[in-house]
Amino acid sequence: MNFWQLISIMRGNLKVVRRVAERSAKWTFIADWVSNHARIVAAQDREKLDFIVSDEFARAVLKKCSVKFFRTKDGRLLSKRRSVFDKRLSALQAFDRYGGAAMEDALEFGSVTVS
């Protein structure tokens, strides 16, 4: 998952990303990036925005994420439940099954086809 995707998924909860990053010396640079996120975006610093965060870090953040996803019977990942038959997934479950790109697309567009 790219840094920008994780930030997008976490939306208004960047404090969680920073707190997780501050817990380990190997992730402190990410805490700095979160603190300077507005400047990084304004400068379109692709080196940082496109940086692939480790699955370990992504999972540690997403474990604390309150965003929910939904899986339809016909193979779509949704950002909002449309039917009582849609299966609810935590952000961590969605990441483990479909990855960060699908999660970000579901949040951006409302739904995305997944396998």
DAKACOR-V212431 format. One record per backbone hydrogen bond with DSSP energy under -1.0 kcal/mol. CO is the residue of the C=O (numbers start at 1). NH is the residue of the N-H. If there is no record, write none. Layout:
CO&NH / CO&NH
This chain:
1&53 / 2&6 / 3&7 / 4&8 / 5&9 / 6&10 / 7&11 / 10&13 / 14&18 / 15&19 / 16&20 / 17&21 / 18&22 / 24&27 / 27&30 / 27&31 / 28&32 / 29&33 / 30&34 / 31&35 / 32&36 / 34&37 / 36&40 / 37&41 / 38&42 / 39&43 / 40&45 / 44&46 / 45&49 / 46&50 / 49&4 / 51&3 / 54&58 / 55&59 / 56&60 / 57&61 / 58&62 / 59&63 / 61&64 / 62&65 / 69&89 / 70&78 / 71&87 / 72&75 / 75&114 / 76&72 / 77&112 / 78&70 / 83&86 / 87&71 / 89&69 / 90&94 / 91&95 / 92&96 / 93&97 / 94&98 / 95&99 / 99&103 / 100&104 / 101&105 / 102&106 / 103&107 / 104&108 / 105&109 / 106&110 / 110&79 / 112&77
